[in-house]
Amino acid sequence: MNTLSERLKIAMEAKKVTQSELARRLNVTRGAVHLWCSSATKELTASNALRIARELKINPYWLVFGEGSMEPLQESKLESKQLQIISTVTNLDDNDQDLALRLLKQISPAS
């Protein structure tokens, strides 16, 4: 899946959730969900991505970046600080995301 809109549509189909139903659950307009599902949408705000991922019970990293599995992360294993990091990095442009990743790799403990 190359685009955010494709991944969102796949997740909605897998969870058997319509655009109207997702809009109702998230308390947004159906037009907003339609825009997210259109190929014109290239990104979501971090808060919307996390809300969608929680509602559809999918991995927010997969939704936003297309990496990893669609299956949800073990939320109990994610601490508040980890969710803040994901949210912050999601809002960065590509160059800053690359920089953030390099910095995180430099400070992470050796595996």
C-alpha positions in Angstrom: 0.0 0.0 0.0 1.7 3.2 -1.1 -0.7 5.9 0.0 -2.3 6.9 3.2 -5.7 6.9 1.6 -5.2 3.4 0.3 -4.2 2.1 3.7 -7.2 3.9 5.4 -9.6 2.3 2.9 -8.0 -1.1 3.4 -8.3 -0.8 7.2 -11.9 0.4 6.9 -12.8 -2.5 4.6 -11.1 -5.0 6.9 -13.0 -3.7 9.9 -16.2 -3.4 7.9 -16.5 0.3 8.7 -18.1 2.8 6.2 -17.0 6.4 5.8 -20.2 7.5 7.4 -19.7 5.2 10.4 -16.1 6.3 10.9 -17.2 9.9 10.8 -19.9 9.2 13.4 -17.5 7.4 15.7 -14.8 10.1 15.4 -17.4 13.0 15.6 -16.2 14.5 12.4 -18.0 15.2 9.1 -18.4 12.5 6.5 -16.7 15.0 4.1 -13.6 14.9 6.3 -13.4 11.1 6.1 -14.1 11.3 2.4 -11.1 13.6 2.0 -8.9 11.3 4.1 -9.9 8.4 1.8 -9.3 10.4 -1.4 -6.0 10.2 -3.1 -5.7 14.0 -2.6 -4.8 13.4 1.1 -1.1 12.8 1.7 -1.1 13.2 5.4 -3.2 13.4 8.6 -2.7 15.4 11.7 -1.1 13.2 14.4 -4.2 13.4 16.6 -6.5 12.3 13.7 -4.2 9.5 12.8 -4.1 8.2 16.4 -7.9 8.6 16.8 -8.5 6.6 13.6 -6.0 3.9 14.6 -7.6 3.5 18.0 -11.1 3.4 16.5 -10.2 0.9 13.8 -7.8 -1.0 16.2 -4.9 -0.7 13.8 -1.3 0.2 14.0 -1.0 4.0 13.7 2.6 3.7 12.4 1.3 1.5 9.5 -1.5 3.9 8.8 0.7 7.0 8.6 4.0 5.6 7.2 2.9 2.3 5.6 5.5 0.3 7.5 5.0 -2.7 9.7 1.8 -4.6 10.1 -1.7 -3.2 10.0 -2.3 -5.2 13.2 -2.4 -2.9 16.3 0.5 -2.3 18.5 0.2 -3.7 22.0 -1.2 -0.5 23.5 -0.5 -1.7 27.0 3.2 -1.8 26.0 3.2 1.8 24.8 3.8 4.4 27.4 2.5 7.9 27.2 5.9 9.2 26.3 6.2 6.7 23.4 2.8 7.9 22.1 4.0 11.5 22.4 7.1 10.6 20.4 5.0 9.0 17.6 2.7 12.0 17.5 5.5 14.5 17.4 7.5 12.7 14.7 4.3 12.3 12.6 3.9 16.0 12.4 7.5 16.6 11.0 8.3 16.9 7.4 10.3 14.2 5.6 13.7 15.7 6.2 13.0 16.3 9.9 11.7 12.8 10.3 14.9 11.5 8.8 16.9 13.6 11.2 14.8 12.5 14.2 15.3 8.8 13.2 19.1 9.3 13.0 19.2 11.0 16.4 17.1 8.3 18.0 19.4 5.6 16.5 22.4 7.5 18.0 21.0 7.6 21.5 19.4 4.2 21.6 21.1 1.5 23.6 23.1 -1.1 21.5 21.0 -4.2 20.7 
